[in-house]
């Protein structure tokens, strides 16, 4: 399946690599001319000056000079001054180390390059007590999957608040339909990427799996930022399997209320009820069973049967 998108993601990755190259290169070779640095970076003089302007924003708002990185041109030559706090390796927490590892892995560094070397040394800048925690957290990351081709374009649509048109395969109908949407959020769940958007074609909020988008085009139409709802819809394509009503016992009610916000309906006995998309039977049954009896499907019947069968199969395999 091909997705008709621009080359946004390669451009973003290439620019990030260039920015990461410039600071250490100029620090190691101070006083090179603008033309020499541009040639090493593989860009024009004008493009280099734009990158240097961007690097001056590395720091804390309002981005005062000498905040973290001060890279500048003086008499046609390029210099960089680093904050002295960056002169020694930072002492990262386990969570900070995992975040850096995940971000670096998404760039898919080649064997032998500087980023690969930095990843290999990451554990050495962790406090001894945080190393095991870092290793345990790193095992839970899912960074091996390839991001869909439409990810960069939809990210651009979200940032610029531009409507998009997409040809979307609806599993429940077994056909591809043209949709016009206002993209709000992208997220990954259980190895799949989803777009949360307001579907102008259907007139309500929908979730779209990116691997079911056959083609994608940004439009020039703009939209206002959506009001914060305090909740994130669970992954699923509402079109495919309708809605599933689930009751959660009081023991897990606080967690469900935090997760679903206003979407969680409080019941007199302290339990709560929520409605979730039901397109993926496999996801639904695993999710319900993960609560160990504190979650019960109320409707529809097919969902109740699916969970019951999955529970029976689980007991049989023990």
N, C-alpha and C positions, 0 to 999 in steps of 0.2 A: 504494500500500500504506500503510495507516494503522497507527500504533503507539500503543497505549493506554498512555500514560505520564502522570506528573504534570507540573507546570509548573516543574520544578526548574531547568532551564537558564536560562529567562528570569529567574527569581528570583535566581539566582547572579549573572548579568550585571548586573542592576539594582542589586544590593547592592554589587558591586564598583565600579560607576560612582558610587554614592552615597558610598562610602568615599573614592574618589579626589577627589570634589568637596569633602568636608568639610574636609580638612587645608588646602588653599590658601584656601578661603573663610574659615575661621576665622582663619587667619594674616593675611589681608587685612582682616578686620573683627573685631579682638579686642574682647572685652567685650560682645558681643551676648548677649541673654538666651537661655536654653535654648529658650524658646518661639519666639523669632525664628529661631534656627538651624533648629529643627525645621520651621518653616513653609517656609523656603527649601529644605530638603532634601525636603519633601513627605512627612514622616513624623510620627507622634505623638511626644509628649514621651518616653514610655516607650521607643519604638523608637530614638529618637535616643540616649538614655542607653546602650542596649545597643550601638549602633554606636561610641560613644565608648569604652566598655569594651573592645571588640574592638581599636580602634586603639592602645590602650596596649600591645598585644602585638607591635607593630612593633619589631623589634630582635633581639637575640641572647638565647637562653635564659640565665638565668631571667627575662628581660625586666625589667631594673631600670629605675626611673624615669630619665628623661633619656637613655635609650639612643640612640634615633634620633628618635622622635616622642613628645613628652609633651603630650597633649591632655587638658584637665581642666576641671572646673566649680568656680568659686569664687564664693560668694555669688550663686548663680543665673545666673552669666555664664560663657561658654565662652571658653577661651584655649588657644593651642597654642604650644609652644616646640619649635623644630627643632634638632637637633644641628648645631653649627657646621660640621661636616664636610660638611653638605648645602648650605652657603651658596654653594658654587661648583660649576659643572658637573663631574660626575665624568668621569674619563678612562677610558673603557670599552675593553675589548679588542674585537677583531672578533667573537669568539664571543659575548660579552656583548651586543653590539649586535644581533646576529642573534636571540638569544634574546628580547630585548625587542621587536624588530620582530614576531617570530612570535606572541608572547603578545598584543600589541596588535592584530594583524591578525585574530586569532580573535574579538575583540570586535566586529569589523566597524564601525569608527568611521564616523560620518556625515561627509560633506563639510563642512568649516568648523568642526567642533568642536575642542576642545582637544587630544584625543588625535591627531587627524589632523595638527594643527600640530606636536605633539611628534615624531611620526614623520618629518615633513619635516625637522626639525632634528637628527635622530639622528646623521647623518654628521658634523655639526659638532663633536660631543663626542668623536669618535674621534681618536686620534693619527694624524698624516698617513700613517705607514707602514701603518696598519691599515685605511685606507679601501678600498683595492682588494680586500683580503682579505674585508672585510665585503660588498662588492658581489658578489664571486664566490660567497660562501656564501649570500647572500640569494637568488640565482638558483635555488638547489637546493631552496628551501623549497616545500612544497605546502600553502599555507594558503587556496587559493581554494575548496576543496571545502566543501560544507555538512556539518557534523557531523550524524550521524543523531539523530533525535528521542529515541532511547532512551539516549543517551550519559549524560545527567545522572542518570537513574534508576539505571543500572548503576554509575556512579561512586559513588552513594550506597550501593548494595548492597556494593560493595567496601570502602568506608570503614567501614560499620557491620557488615560481615560477616553480611549477611542473605541467605538463600536467595531465589531468584527462580524464577518459573514463566514459561515463554515458549512460544509457538506458533512452531515453527521449520520452515521449508521445507528439506527435505533433497533436494538436487539429484539424488543417485543413485537415490532412490526415487520422485522426482517427486511428493511429497506433503508436507503439513504435519503435524507431530507435536508433541504436548505434551511439553516437557522441564522437569525441575526441576533447577536447577543451583546450584552455589556459586561465584559470580563471584570471580575472582582478579586479573585484569589486563585492561586495555583498551589497544589500540595500533593505530596506523594504519600500513598498508604498501601502497605502490603505489596510493594513492588510495582504499583500502578500509579500513573499521574492523572490528576483530576483538575478540572477547571470549574470553579464555582462562579456562576454568572446569572444575570437576569436575562432570561430568554424573551426577547421582544416578540418572537413568533408565537410562543405559548402564553406570554403574559404573566410569568411568574418566575421564581427562583428555580434554577435547575443545576444539576451536576453533570458534567460531560467527561467521559474518559477520553484522554488524548489519543489513545491508540485506535479510537473509532472515528477520528476526524479524517475524512478523505481529502479535503482541501480547505484552505484557510486564507482569508484575505482581510486586511485591515481597511477600514473606511475612514473618511475624513470627519464623520459625525462624532461629536463629543458628548459626554454625559457627566453628570455630577457624581461626586464620590458617594458611595452607598452609606447609609447610616449604620453605625456599629450595632450589631444585633446581640453581641455578647455570647454567641455560640457559633460553632462550625458544624455544618451538616455532615453527617457521616457519608463516606463514599458510597456511591451507588447511582445508578441512572434511573430516575423516578419513572421514566417512560416504560421501562422493561417489565417490572414486576409489581407495580402498584406500591401501596404503603402497608407497613406492618406495625401493628400496635403491640407494645411490650410493657409489661408491668414489672417494676423493680421494688424489691422489698425494702423496708425502712433501713436495714443495715447498710445498703449501698446507695440509698437515696441522696445523701449529701454529695457524693461523687457525681451522680447523674445530673443533679441540679447544677453543679458547677460546670459540667460538660455541655449541657443543653440550654442552660439559661431559661428564658421564658418558654422554650419549647417543652419543658418538663412540667406536666400537670400534677399538682399535689393532690393526693387522695386523703380522705378523712383518717385512715389508720396509719398515716405516716409514710406510706408507699408513694411512688410516683409512676406516672404513665407517660411514655413518649411514643412518637410515631417516626419510623425510620424508613428509608427506601428499601425495597425488597428485590432488587434486580439480581443480586448474587446470592444464591442459596448457600453456597459454600462459605462465603464470608459471614452470612447471617447466622448459620448454625454454630460456627466457631465462636462468634462474638457472644451469642446467648449462653453457650455452654461454659464460657470462660468465667461466668459469674457464679458457677457452682450451685445452682438452684435458687439463687436470689433474683433471677430474671425468668419471666414466664411470658410466652407469646399468647396474646389474647385473640388476635385475628390477623390475617385470614386463615382458613383451614389448612391450605397447602403449607404455610409457614409453620403452623403447629405440628403438622405431620413430619415435616422435614427435621425439625429439632428433635422430636421424639425418636425418629429413626436414627439420627446421629448419636443421640444419647444411648440408645440400645446397642448400637454398633460399638461405641466406646466401652461400655460395660462388658460386652462379649469379648473384646480384645484384651481385657485385663487378666 
